[in-house]
């Protein structure tokens, strides 16, 4: 890997807080490229080491004390494309597998036990891009794809792949192969996606998704995401309808569930300003479940003229009791949309029934190193205090070499009481993790 490639990866990593890789971008090695045909070998590997001084009774775990565990996965496969005709239309596709595992005690919430090992198909998709065949839509203004693949909307507040990866902690039937924090598997089992438009102006995604993830009750859903993209920001509306679930695994309210979202993200034409907001209203399909809303508003500023270009963000998020966060995920960086490494992954709340105040600061001493701190204040919307608490996370994102990227984090989570998921105490949990990404 040359220095230019390393800088591209580092810029991607440091601007998104390891977000899409953890979803690390797969490194592609070109096997063939000639006459409009390209074939790539895609490989990504991620390893995480974790330690928590406290365990949590999230899934019925009763053993106190702490846990030490490790997670890892390697994803490997082929992808390619073939352009044909004089207007650049192309077909493309990919196929990959993931080998994942968890070792040690299993995670602090008990979703995994440390005994998970699995190799399985991940991606298997085909697609078509229009090139300049439809001038009114712009270059590649129409794209069709289907098969096993990832799909995300916006910054992942509602959908960011099918990335919930339970282990054996809730029984073998929900085991997806371990690597719970790393979310080794992210592809929906079956998809049909139509994308219309380009990177500016009016664009839309029409989608049908079916999950084979039993922890998501094998949900089937469809929807429309419409966006108006301007240099000053993106205005968007999304409608999602739940079509079916496997009621053997619960979540019956998702059958017939309707979710409507309005959002904005951009700088409103002001350099160094960041604004982001989303409002979601949700009608549950099951009359026994509560309809609920969720929303957030965030503002940030980058002091570009100061050394290290520090940035400061504040966000308030409210999730009503009964709100279903669906397939939310780690997209824009730490804190989106897993709010607090301990709270969001192990102790709860899990983006339902809570108000969250969040402050984040970040700076980049060098092109290859970014440092950040996150603060979260959680308040239970029911007023019973079960999810009240605070968390501080300190982290770094460091491109050590072109073939090694590290992201250490230390977190301090303090609940207000020993109720909820606490196992017998309300002391501060000291938590640590180290994520290593190895681009091949």
C-alpha positions as CSV (number, residue, x, y, z in Angstrom):
1,X,0.0,0.0,0.0
2,X,1.5,3.4,-1.0
3,X,1.6,6.5,1.0
4,X,-1.3,8.1,-1.0
5,X,-3.5,5.1,-0.2
6,X,-2.5,5.3,3.5
7,X,-3.5,9.0,3.6
8,X,-6.8,8.2,1.9
9,X,-7.6,5.6,4.5
10,X,-6.4,7.8,7.4
11,X,-8.5,10.7,6.2
12,X,-11.5,8.4,5.9
13,X,-10.9,6.9,9.4
14,X,-10.2,10.1,11.2
15,X,-13.2,11.9,9.8
16,X,-15.7,9.1,10.6
17,X,-14.2,7.8,13.8
18,X,-13.6,4.4,12.5
19,X,-17.2,4.3,11.6
20,X,-17.7,2.5,8.4
21,X,-15.4,-0.3,9.4
22,X,-15.9,-1.2,12.4
23,X,-16.7,-1.0,9.3
24,X,-13.2,-0.7,8.0
25,X,-13.2,-0.1,4.3
26,X,-12.2,-3.4,2.7
27,X,-8.8,-3.2,0.9
28,X,-9.2,-4.1,-2.7
29,X,-6.5,-5.8,-4.8
30,X,-7.1,-5.6,-8.5
31,X,-6.9,-9.0,-10.1
32,X,-7.9,-7.9,-13.6
33,X,-8.7,-4.5,-15.2
34,X,-9.1,-4.3,-19.0
35,X,-11.6,-3.1,-21.6
36,X,-14.1,-2.0,-19.1
37,X,-14.0,-5.1,-17.0
38,X,-12.6,-5.1,-13.4
39,X,-12.2,-7.9,-10.9
40,X,-11.0,-7.2,-7.3
41,X,-10.0,-9.3,-4.3
42,X,-11.5,-7.6,-1.2
43,X,-10.2,-8.3,2.3
44,X,-10.7,-6.7,5.7
45,X,-9.7,-7.9,9.1
46,X,-10.6,-6.3,12.5
47,X,-9.7,-7.4,16.0
48,X,-10.9,-6.0,19.3
49,X,-9.7,-6.5,22.9
50,X,-12.2,-5.5,25.7
51,X,-12.2,-5.3,29.5
52,X,-15.1,-4.2,31.8
53,X,-14.8,-4.0,35.6
54,X,-18.6,-4.6,35.8
55,X,-21.1,-6.9,34.2
56,X,-24.7,-6.1,33.5
57,X,-28.0,-8.1,33.9
58,X,-29.2,-7.1,30.4
59,X,-30.2,-10.6,29.3
60,X,-30.5,-12.3,32.7
61,X,-26.8,-12.4,33.6
62,X,-26.4,-12.6,37.4
63,X,-22.6,-13.1,37.9
64,X,-21.2,-9.8,39.1
65,X,-17.6,-8.7,38.7
66,X,-16.2,-8.0,35.3
67,X,-15.3,-9.5,32.0
68,X,-12.4,-9.7,29.7
69,X,-12.9,-10.8,26.1
70,X,-11.7,-10.6,22.5
71,X,-13.5,-10.4,19.2
72,X,-12.3,-10.6,15.7
73,X,-13.4,-11.2,12.1
74,X,-12.0,-11.4,8.6
75,X,-14.1,-10.7,5.6
76,X,-12.9,-11.9,2.2
77,X,-14.4,-12.1,-1.3
78,X,-14.5,-10.9,-4.8
79,X,-16.2,-7.9,-6.5
80,X,-16.2,-6.6,-10.0
81,X,-17.9,-4.7,-12.7
82,X,-18.3,-4.7,-16.5
83,X,-19.0,-1.5,-18.5
84,X,-20.6,-1.9,-21.9
85,X,-21.8,0.2,-24.8
86,X,-20.8,3.8,-25.6
87,X,-22.6,5.4,-22.7
88,X,-20.9,3.7,-19.8
89,X,-23.7,1.6,-18.4
90,X,-22.3,-1.2,-16.2
91,X,-23.2,-4.4,-14.4
92,X,-21.5,-5.1,-11.1
93,X,-21.6,-7.6,-8.3
94,X,-19.8,-9.1,-5.3
95,X,-19.6,-12.2,-3.2
96,X,-17.9,-12.6,0.2
97,X,-17.7,-14.6,3.4
98,X,-17.0,-13.7,7.0
99,X,-15.2,-15.8,9.6
100,X,-15.9,-14.4,13.1
101,X,-15.3,-15.4,16.7
102,X,-15.4,-14.2,20.4
103,X,-13.0,-15.5,23.0
104,X,-12.6,-15.1,26.7
105,X,-15.5,-14.4,29.1
106,X,-17.9,-13.0,26.5
107,X,-19.1,-9.4,26.6
108,X,-20.1,-7.6,29.7
109,X,-23.9,-7.9,29.0
110,X,-23.8,-11.6,28.4
111,X,-24.9,-11.4,24.7
112,X,-21.9,-13.6,23.9
113,X,-20.2,-16.3,26.0
114,X,-16.7,-16.5,24.4
115,X,-17.4,-19.8,22.6
116,X,-18.7,-18.4,19.3
117,X,-17.0,-19.4,16.1
118,X,-18.6,-19.2,12.6
119,X,-17.9,-18.9,8.9
120,X,-20.8,-18.0,6.6
121,X,-21.7,-16.2,3.4
122,X,-21.9,-12.4,3.8
123,X,-22.4,-10.5,0.5
124,X,-23.9,-11.9,-2.7
125,X,-25.3,-9.2,-4.8
126,X,-25.8,-8.1,-8.4
127,X,-26.5,-4.6,-9.7
128,X,-26.7,-2.3,-12.8
129,X,-25.8,1.4,-13.2
130,X,-27.1,3.5,-16.0
131,X,-24.0,5.5,-17.0
132,X,-25.2,8.3,-19.3
133,X,-28.1,6.3,-20.8
134,X,-30.6,8.6,-19.1
135,X,-29.2,12.2,-19.3
136,X,-32.1,13.7,-17.3
137,X,-31.0,11.7,-14.3
138,X,-27.3,12.5,-14.6
139,X,-24.3,10.1,-14.7
140,X,-25.3,6.8,-13.1
141,X,-28.6,8.4,-12.2
142,X,-30.4,5.1,-12.1
143,X,-29.1,2.1,-10.2
144,X,-30.7,-1.3,-9.5
145,X,-29.4,-4.0,-7.2
146,X,-30.5,-7.1,-5.4
147,X,-29.2,-9.9,-3.2
148,X,-27.3,-10.0,0.1
149,X,-25.9,-6.6,0.8
150,X,-25.7,-3.7,3.2
151,X,-28.1,-0.8,3.1
152,X,-28.1,2.4,5.2
153,X,-30.2,5.6,5.4
154,X,-28.7,8.9,6.4
155,X,-26.3,8.6,9.4
156,X,-27.8,5.3,10.6
157,X,-30.4,6.6,13.1
158,X,-32.9,4.0,11.8
159,X,-31.1,1.7,9.3
160,X,-27.3,1.0,9.1
161,X,-27.1,-2.5,7.8
162,X,-28.3,-5.6,9.6
163,X,-25.5,-5.4,12.2
164,X,-26.9,-6.8,15.5
165,X,-24.6,-9.7,16.2
166,X,-25.6,-11.7,19.3
167,X,-23.7,-14.7,20.4
168,X,-24.9,-17.7,22.4
169,X,-25.8,-15.6,25.5
170,X,-29.5,-15.7,24.6
171,X,-29.4,-19.3,23.3
172,X,-27.9,-21.0,20.3
173,X,-30.8,-20.0,18.1
174,X,-29.9,-16.3,18.2
175,X,-26.1,-16.9,17.7
176,X,-24.8,-15.1,14.7
177,X,-21.2,-16.0,15.2
178,X,-19.9,-13.7,17.8
179,X,-18.0,-10.4,17.4
180,X,-20.9,-8.6,19.0
181,X,-19.2,-5.1,19.4
182,X,-17.5,-5.4,16.0
183,X,-20.7,-6.3,14.3
184,X,-19.0,-8.7,11.9
185,X,-22.1,-9.4,9.8
186,X,-24.0,-6.4,8.3
187,X,-25.7,-7.6,5.1
188,X,-29.4,-8.0,4.8
189,X,-30.3,-11.5,3.6
190,X,-32.5,-10.4,0.7
191,X,-32.7,-6.9,-0.8
192,X,-34.1,-5.1,-3.9
193,X,-33.0,-1.5,-4.1
194,X,-33.6,1.2,-6.7
195,X,-31.6,4.4,-6.5
196,X,-32.6,7.4,-8.5
197,X,-30.6,10.6,-8.9
198,X,-27.0,11.7,-8.2
199,X,-25.0,13.3,-5.4
200,X,-26.8,16.7,-5.7
201,X,-30.4,17.8,-6.3
202,X,-33.3,15.4,-5.9
203,X,-32.5,11.8,-5.3
204,X,-34.3,8.8,-3.8
205,X,-34.0,5.2,-2.7
206,X,-36.8,2.7,-3.0
207,X,-36.0,-0.4,-1.0
208,X,-37.2,-3.8,0.1
209,X,-35.2,-5.6,2.8
210,X,-35.5,-8.9,4.5
211,X,-33.4,-9.9,7.5
212,X,-32.4,-13.4,8.4
213,X,-31.2,-12.1,11.8
214,X,-33.3,-13.9,14.5
215,X,-32.5,-11.2,17.0
216,X,-34.3,-8.8,14.7
217,X,-37.2,-11.4,14.4
218,X,-36.3,-11.9,10.7
219,X,-38.1,-8.7,9.9
220,X,-39.2,-7.9,6.3
221,X,-39.6,-4.2,5.5
222,X,-40.0,-1.8,2.6
223,X,-39.8,2.0,2.2
224,X,-38.8,5.1,0.4
225,X,-36.0,7.5,1.2
226,X,-36.2,10.9,-0.6
227,X,-33.5,13.5,-0.4
228,X,-32.9,17.1,-1.6
229,X,-29.1,17.6,-1.6
230,X,-27.7,21.1,-1.7
231,X,-24.2,22.4,-1.0
232,X,-25.7,23.8,2.3
233,X,-27.0,20.5,3.4
234,X,-29.4,17.6,2.8
235,X,-33.1,17.7,3.5
236,X,-34.7,14.2,3.6
237,X,-37.8,12.2,4.4
238,X,-38.1,8.5,4.9
239,X,-41.1,6.2,5.2
240,X,-40.6,2.6,6.4
241,X,-43.3,-0.1,6.7
242,X,-42.9,-3.4,8.4
243,X,-44.3,-6.2,6.3
244,X,-43.6,-9.3,8.3
245,X,-41.7,-10.8,11.3
246,X,-41.1,-14.3,12.6
247,X,-43.2,-14.1,15.7
248,X,-41.3,-17.0,17.2
249,X,-38.6,-14.5,18.0
250,X,-40.9,-11.7,19.3
251,X,-41.1,-8.1,18.0
252,X,-44.7,-8.8,16.7
253,X,-45.3,-5.0,16.7
254,X,-43.1,-4.7,13.7
255,X,-45.6,-6.4,11.5
256,X,-47.5,-3.4,10.1
257,X,-45.3,-0.9,11.8
258,X,-45.1,2.5,10.1
259,X,-42.1,4.8,10.6
260,X,-41.9,8.3,9.2
261,X,-38.7,10.4,9.5
262,X,-37.7,13.9,8.6
263,X,-34.1,15.0,8.8
264,X,-31.5,17.6,7.9
265,X,-27.7,17.5,7.9
266,X,-25.3,20.1,6.7
267,X,-23.6,23.5,7.5
268,X,-26.4,25.9,6.3
269,X,-23.8,27.6,4.1
270,X,-21.5,28.5,7.1
271,X,-18.0,27.1,6.9
272,X,-16.9,25.2,10.0
273,X,-20.6,24.8,11.2
274,X,-22.2,21.4,11.6
275,X,-25.9,20.9,12.0
276,X,-27.9,17.7,12.2
277,X,-31.4,16.9,13.3
278,X,-34.0,14.2,12.8
279,X,-37.6,13.6,13.9
280,X,-39.2,10.2,13.8
281,X,-42.8,9.2,14.5
282,X,-43.7,5.5,14.7
283,X,-47.0,3.7,14.7
284,X,-46.7,0.2,15.9
285,X,-48.5,-2.6,14.0
286,X,-49.5,-4.5,17.2
287,X,-52.2,-2.7,19.1
288,X,-50.7,-3.9,22.4
289,X,-47.5,-1.8,21.7
290,X,-47.2,1.9,22.2
291,X,-46.8,4.4,19.4
292,X,-43.8,6.5,20.0
293,X,-41.6,9.3,18.7
294,X,-37.9,10.0,18.8
295,X,-35.9,13.0,17.8
296,X,-32.5,14.7,18.1
297,X,-30.9,18.1,17.4
298,X,-27.1,18.6,17.1
299,X,-24.8,21.5,16.5
300,X,-21.1,21.6,16.2
301,X,-18.2,24.0,15.4
302,X,-14.7,23.3,14.1
303,X,-12.0,25.9,15.1
304,X,-10.1,25.4,11.8
305,X,-7.6,28.2,12.5
306,X,-6.5,26.8,15.8
307,X,-3.7,24.2,16.3
308,X,-5.1,20.7,15.8
309,X,-8.3,22.0,14.4
310,X,-10.5,21.1,17.4
311,X,-14.2,20.7,17.1
312,X,-17.0,20.8,19.7
313,X,-20.5,19.2,19.3
314,X,-23.6,19.2,21.5
315,X,-26.6,17.0,20.9
316,X,-29.9,16.4,22.7
317,X,-31.7,13.2,21.8
318,X,-35.1,12.0,23.1
319,X,-36.5,8.5,22.7
320,X,-40.0,7.9,24.0
321,X,-40.8,4.7,25.9
322,X,-41.7,2.0,23.4
323,X,-39.7,3.6,20.5
324,X,-38.2,0.9,18.3
325,X,-34.8,2.0,17.0
326,X,-34.9,-0.7,14.3
327,X,-31.5,-1.3,12.6
328,X,-29.6,1.7,13.9
329,X,-25.8,1.5,13.8
330,X,-22.3,2.9,14.1
331,X,-22.1,5.2,11.2
332,X,-20.9,8.8,11.7
333,X,-18.5,8.0,14.5
334,X,-18.4,7.2,18.2
335,X,-21.6,8.2,19.8
336,X,-23.7,7.7,16.6
337,X,-25.8,5.8,17.2
338,X,-24.4,3.8,20.1
339,X,-24.5,6.5,22.7
340,X,-21.8,5.7,25.3
341,X,-19.7,2.6,24.8
342,X,-20.8,1.0,28.1
343,X,-24.4,2.3,28.1
344,X,-25.2,1.6,24.5
345,X,-23.5,-1.8,24.2
346,X,-24.0,-3.4,27.6
347,X,-25.9,-1.5,30.4
348,X,-28.6,0.2,28.4
349,X,-30.5,2.3,27.5
350,X,-30.6,1.2,23.9
351,X,-32.1,4.2,22.2
352,X,-35.6,3.8,23.7
353,X,-37.2,5.3,26.8
354,X,-34.5,7.8,27.5
355,X,-33.3,11.4,27.1
356,X,-29.6,11.9,26.3
357,X,-27.5,15.0,26.5
358,X,-24.2,14.6,24.7
359,X,-21.1,16.7,24.3
360,X,-18.2,15.7,22.1
361,X,-14.8,17.2,21.5
362,X,-12.2,16.1,18.9
363,X,-8.8,17.3,17.7
364,X,-6.2,16.1,15.2
365,X,-2.6,16.6,16.3
366,X,-1.4,15.1,13.0
367,X,-2.8,13.9,9.8
368,X,-2.6,10.3,11.1
369,X,-3.8,10.9,14.7
370,X,-7.1,12.1,16.1
371,X,-8.1,12.4,19.8
372,X,-11.5,12.7,21.2
373,X,-13.7,12.9,24.4
374,X,-17.4,12.1,24.8
375,X,-19.8,12.9,27.6
376,X,-23.3,11.5,27.9
377,X,-26.0,12.2,30.5
378,X,-28.9,9.7,30.5
379,X,-32.4,10.2,32.0
380,X,-35.1,7.6,32.0
381,X,-38.3,9.1,30.4
382,X,-40.5,7.0,32.7
383,X,-39.0,8.8,35.7
384,X,-38.1,5.6,37.6
385,X,-34.4,6.2,37.3
386,X,-33.5,2.7,36.1
387,X,-31.5,4.1,33.2
388,X,-30.2,7.3,34.8
389,X,-26.5,7.8,34.6
390,X,-23.5,9.4,33.0
391,X,-20.6,8.2,30.9
392,X,-17.3,9.7,29.8
393,X,-15.3,8.1,26.9
394,X,-11.8,9.1,25.9
395,X,-10.5,7.7,22.6
396,X,-7.9,8.0,19.8
397,X,-7.8,7.0,16.1
398,X,-4.3,6.4,15.0
399,X,-2.9,5.2,11.6
400,X,0.3,3.6,12.9
401,X,1.4,2.2,9.6
402,X,-0.3,1.8,6.2
403,X,-1.2,-1.7,7.4
404,X,-2.2,-1.0,11.0
405,X,-4.9,1.3,12.3
406,X,-5.5,1.4,16.1
407,X,-8.4,2.9,18.1
408,X,-8.0,2.7,21.9
409,X,-10.8,3.9,24.2
410,X,-11.3,4.2,27.9
411,X,-14.8,4.7,29.3
412,X,-16.2,5.6,32.8
413,X,-19.9,4.8,33.3
414,X,-21.6,5.8,36.5
415,X,-25.3,4.8,37.1
416,X,-27.4,6.7,39.5
417,X,-28.7,3.6,41.3
418,X,-28.2,-0.2,41.5
419,X,-31.5,-0.8,39.8
420,X,-32.0,-1.6,36.1
421,X,-29.2,-3.7,34.7
422,X,-26.8,-3.1,37.5
423,X,-25.7,-6.3,39.4
424,X,-25.8,-5.2,43.0
425,X,-23.9,-1.8,43.0
426,X,-23.9,1.7,41.6
427,X,-20.2,2.2,41.4
428,X,-18.3,3.6,38.4
429,X,-17.4,1.0,35.8
430,X,-13.9,1.5,34.2
431,X,-14.1,0.1,30.7
432,X,-11.4,-0.3,28.1
433,X,-11.2,-1.4,24.5
434,X,-8.6,-1.6,21.7
435,X,-9.7,-1.9,18.1
436,X,-7.1,-2.9,15.4
437,X,-7.9,-2.7,11.7
438,X,-5.5,-4.4,9.3
439,X,-5.8,-3.3,5.7
440,X,-4.2,-5.9,3.5
